[in-house]
Amino acid sequence: RLCIQLINPNTSLGMTEVMATTARQVASVGTEILAVCPQEGAPSIEGHFDEAIATLGVLQQVKAGREAGVDGHIIACFGDPGLLAAREIARSPVVGIAEAAMHMATLLATRFSIVTTLPRTLTIARHLLHQYGFERHCAALHAIDLPVLSLDDGSGLAQQKVREQCIKAKQQDGSGAIVLGCGGMADLAQALTIELGMPVIDGVSAAVRLIESLHALRLTTSKYGDLDYPLPKPLSGRFKDLNN
Ligand SMILES: NC(=O)NC1=NC(=O)NC1=O
């Protein structure tokens, strides 16, 4: 049995639940999903400042998961906040939903489009494309121009906008796959894949299966080089003991 920790870096329980439900649907029989979010932080992550705040909570949850003996950690926010720092303190694999979805897309199409939330988060997605080396694989990026929590307000408006932007991407971008650029869109990917007749990829689902695959291959986060555990030093205040 595997236990995968799903970390929603924002503090909105509704979003945690949406992602946990999708993760449980796609996980293999016998894989347990342990869904968590920080006790304190931002209710949604919509920019560089929010990501910086969320990183502490992500690291605290990764440490707790490691101590609970989980077999992998998912950072379930499209900015992959704290990913490399999390890998330093983790023993098992740590996968961000943006990198997971992007990797999957490159296995299925020569170019992919991204559909995300606010225009200002497009820059964060572009930074990740550069960091992961996927710039030339991404044909275009689109935003529904609604805040992250609009996906959790029950109106269905955000979901309709995601569908519209996916249709626009299919018609205009010349890409063969679409990456959904928010954890709150996790439950939309399967229906949109069927409706559009092309792969529409959710990073939560991709991350669950990638972690299962890494475990099956007996592969885990490298501790050789820059992802080794942090150098021992006395951290103070709220950071106390975060690095051991
Ligand atoms: N681009 C995004 O919508 N990022 C996100 N902010 C959140 O709070 N969750 C996400 O996935």
The ligand as an SDF file (V2000), in Angstrom:
LIG
                    3D

 11 11  0  0  0  0  0  0  0  0999 V2000
   -2.4540   29.4110  -11.2800 N   0  0  0  0  0  0  0  0  0  0  0  0
   -3.1850   29.1020  -10.2200 C   0  0  0  0  0  0  0  0  0  0  0  0
   -4.3890   29.1830  -10.2350 O   0  0  0  0  0  0  0  0  0  0  0  0
   -2.5500   28.6610   -9.0800 N   0  0  0  0  0  0  0  0  0  0  0  0
   -3.2010   28.2970   -7.9330 C   0  0  0  0  0  0  0  0  0  0  0  0
   -3.4820   29.0680   -6.9080 N   0  0  0  0  0  0  0  0  0  0  0  0
   -4.0480   28.3180   -5.9270 C   0  0  0  0  0  0  0  0  0  0  0  0
   -4.3990   28.7280   -4.8330 O   0  0  0  0  0  0  0  0  0  0  0  0
   -4.1220   27.0480   -6.3510 N   0  0  0  0  0  0  0  0  0  0  0  0
   -3.6220   26.9680   -7.6140 C   0  0  0  0  0  0  0  0  0  0  0  0
   -3.4980   25.9810   -8.3120 O   0  0  0  0  0  0  0  0  0  0  0  0
  1  2  1  0
  2  3  2  0
  2  4  1  0
  4  5  1  0
  5  6  2  0
  5 10  1  0
  6  7  1  0
  7  8  2  0
  7  9  1  0
  9 10  1  0
 10 11  2  0
M  END
$$$$
